[in-house]
Amino acid sequence: MDLRGFQDLMARTYLERDRKRGRWPTFAWLVEEVGELSRAMREDDPASLREEFSDLLAWLASLANLCGVDLEEAAKKYSAGCPQCGGIPCSCP
């Protein structure tokens, strides 16, 4: 599945509920998922890491949908490597 397809799936699945919740409460859920990812990283549990990255990606897509941001378009900022130096790998100081 590509990024645009995933974002569309999240919209079809959750957008109605997300609109009722609103942008700031959805952002709060995203931040909570960052905390859960942090805990999974400390525990170094591969299954938990995979699950928390998945949840974080889903909440990011939901928030992007509410804000009218196409994540695939947003990702193009990095399509040529580092947006500052243009390097792959980055050679910024």
C-alpha positions in Angstrom: 0.0 0.0 0.0 1.3 3.4 -0.9 1.1 6.5 1.4 -1.8 8.1 -0.5 -3.7 4.8 -0.4 -3.2 4.5 3.3 -4.3 8.0 4.0 -7.4 7.4 1.9 -8.1 4.2 3.8 -7.9 6.1 7.1 -10.3 8.8 5.7 -12.8 6.2 4.7 -12.5 4.4 8.0 -12.3 7.3 10.5 -12.9 10.7 8.9 -16.5 11.1 10.1 -15.4 10.3 13.7 -12.3 12.4 13.4 -14.3 15.5 12.3 -16.6 15.1 15.3 -13.6 14.9 17.6 -11.8 17.8 16.0 -8.2 18.7 15.2 -6.8 19.4 18.6 -8.2 16.3 20.3 -7.0 14.2 17.3 -3.6 15.9 17.7 -3.6 14.9 21.4 -4.2 11.2 20.4 -1.2 11.5 18.0 1.0 12.8 20.9 -0.2 10.0 23.1 0.9 7.5 20.5 4.3 9.1 20.4 4.5 8.4 24.2 3.5 4.8 23.5 6.2 4.5 20.9 8.7 5.9 23.4 7.7 3.1 25.9 8.0 0.4 23.2 11.5 1.7 22.3 12.6 1.6 25.9 11.4 -2.0 26.2 13.0 -2.8 22.8 10.1 -5.1 21.9 9.9 -5.6 18.1 6.1 -6.5 18.2 5.3 -3.5 20.3 7.4 -1.3 18.1 5.7 -2.4 15.0 2.3 -1.9 16.6 3.1 1.6 17.9 4.6 2.7 14.6 1.4 1.5 12.9 -0.8 3.4 15.4 1.3 6.5 15.0 1.1 6.4 11.3 -2.7 6.0 11.4 -3.2 9.0 13.8 -0.8 11.1 11.6 -2.9 10.2 8.5 -6.1 11.1 10.4 -4.7 14.5 11.5 -3.5 15.2 8.0 -6.9 14.4 6.6 -8.5 16.9 9.1 -6.0 19.5 8.1 -6.3 19.0 4.4 -2.7 17.8 4.0 -1.8 15.2 1.4 1.0 13.2 3.1 2.3 11.9 -0.2 2.7 15.5 -1.4 4.2 16.5 1.9 6.7 13.6 1.6 8.0 15.1 -1.7 10.0 17.6 0.4 12.5 14.7 1.0 12.3 13.1 -2.5 15.7 14.3 -3.5 17.4 13.6 -0.1 18.1 16.2 2.6 16.0 19.4 1.8 18.9 21.6 3.0 22.0 20.1 1.4 20.4 17.8 -1.2 22.7 15.0 0.0 22.0 11.3 0.3 23.2 10.8 3.0 22.8 14.2 4.5 26.1 16.1 4.7 24.8 19.0 6.7 27.1 20.0 9.6 
